[in-house]
Amino acid sequence: IAEHGPFNFILSNGDLLFAHCSTELHVVVRAYPFSVAHLVDCALSINFSHYNQRDDRIAVIATQPLTSNEHWTRFAQGELKLFERGVEVGAAPERREALRLVG
């Protein structure tokens, strides 16, 4: 699909979350102790400790970082990541060249 243009995607079955970066994706994982996040595009903040429990863990994926005071990790182009319960459990680099040899 990427040969036809940019195609980032996020797919979930309710238990697992797959995220593929064609051009640009970022991820931040939030876990206890939750803190206050400052939004990038407006003068608002949210205190996640008021909305989450001690055992919550949340992965947020976006094209660009949404907050200015959290550590967002950029995906590599072509990278596929797998998350379960907010935890990254797998990643695969782009395999386009290997697939061309097989297909």
N, C-alpha and C positions, 0 to 999 in steps of 0.2 A: 504494500500500500504506500509506503514511504517514497517509492519511485514516482508517484503521482503528485506528491506534495507533502507538506507537514502533516503528521498524524500522531498526536499524543493520545493515549487512552488510559482510562481507569476502568477496571471491570471487577465486579465483586459478586460472589454467590451468597453473601451474608456471613460467611465464615472467613473467607480468604479475600484479599484485595490484591489485584495485579495492576501494576502501573508501568506503562511503556513510554519512554521518552524518544520522540522523533527529533524534536528541536530543542525544547527547553522545559524542564520540570524541576521543581524543588520540593523537598520534604522536611518537615519538622516533626519531631516526636515529643509529645507532652506527657509527662508522668509526674507522680508525687515526688517532691512537694511542688504543687502547681503554683505558678506565679502570675503576675500581671503582664499582659501582652499589650503592646502599643501598636495600633494599626498604622500602616504606612500611609494610606491615602486620606486620612482625616484625623482630627485631634480627639480620638476616642481610645479608651483602654478598657480591657476586660480582665477581671480577676478570676482566673479559672479555678482557684481554690474554692470559690463559692458554688461552683457548678459540678465539680467532680469529686469522686470518692477516692480514698487512699489507694485502692487497687486498680483504678482506671489507668489506661495507657492509650493514647490517641495519636495516630499518624495523620497529619494533614498534608495533602499534596496539592500543589498549585503551580501554575505556569511561572509566576513570579512570587517571591516572598510577600506575605500579607502583613507581617509584623516587623518592626524595626529593632526589637530588643531580644529576639530569639535566634538561635543558630539554625539556619536553614541550610540543607545540604543539596547541592545541585546534582542532578542525574547526569550521567554521561550520555551523549547522543547515541541512540540505539539501545540503551540499557533497559532491561526489564527487571523490575523488583517485585517481590512477593512479600506481603505483610499478613500477619495473623495476630489478632487482638492488639494491634498497634505496634507490633514488633516486626522488624524486617527479618524474615526467615530465609530469604534467598535472593540472589541477584545473578543476572546473566548479562554479559557484554553483548554487543551487537554480533550477530552470527551470519550476516548477509553473505559474506564471501564463502563460508562453509556451505551454506544452503545452495548457492549457485553451483558449486561443484557437484552436489548430490542431485539437484533438480534440474 
